[in-house]
Amino acid sequence: MIVKPLPKWAMQKYAILWNRFKTQEFNHESASKILKEKNPNLVSVLLNHLKKNGWLIVKLDLNDTRKRVYVLISLEKAVEEISKSLK
C-alpha cells in the first residue's frame, strides 16, 4: 500500500472522521453528517482524495453493491507507510 501525505484541509477532515469512526466501516451519508457537510460532492471529493492517497479503504456494501462502505487506516499505519517510502 502506498500512502502519501495529505494536505492540511484533508488531514483536518480525516481527523474528524477518525475521532468518530476509527476503524469502523461507514458510508457516504454518515461521513456527510459527521463532517456537517450539506454538499455531497464535497464529501465525495474528500473520500476520493483519501482513497487516492492511501488513507481510506473502499469496499462494496454487502446489502447493496451499488453503494460503498469506507474504512480509514490508522494514523500510525499511514506514518509507517510514508516513512517506508522515504527510505
Secondary structure in CASP SS format (residue, H / E / C, confidence):
PFRMAT SS
TARGET T0000
AUTHOR 0000-0000-0000
METHOD secondary structure of the structure
MODEL  1
M C 1.00
I C 1.00
V C 1.00
K C 1.00
P C 1.00
L C 1.00
P C 1.00
K H 1.00
W H 1.00
A H 1.00
M H 1.00
Q H 1.00
K H 1.00
Y H 1.00
A H 1.00
I H 1.00
L H 1.00
W H 1.00
N H 1.00
R H 1.00
F H 1.00
K C 1.00
T C 1.00
Q C 1.00
E C 1.00
F E 1.00
N C 1.00
H H 1.00
E H 1.00
S H 1.00
A H 1.00
S H 1.00
K H 1.00
I H 1.00
L H 1.00
K C 1.00
E C 1.00
K C 1.00
N C 1.00
P H 1.00
N H 1.00
L H 1.00
V H 1.00
S H 1.00
V H 1.00
L H 1.00
L H 1.00
N H 1.00
H H 1.00
L H 1.00
K H 1.00
K H 1.00
N C 1.00
G C 1.00
W C 1.00
L E 1.00
I E 1.00
V E 1.00
K E 1.00
L E 1.00
D C 1.00
L C 1.00
N C 1.00
D C 1.00
T C 1.00
R C 1.00
K C 1.00
R E 1.00
V E 1.00
Y E 1.00
V E 1.00
L E 1.00
I C 1.00
S C 1.00
L H 1.00
E H 1.00
K H 1.00
A H 1.00
V H 1.00
E H 1.00
E H 1.00
I H 1.00
S H 1.00
K H 1.00
S H 1.00
L H 1.00
K C 1.00
END
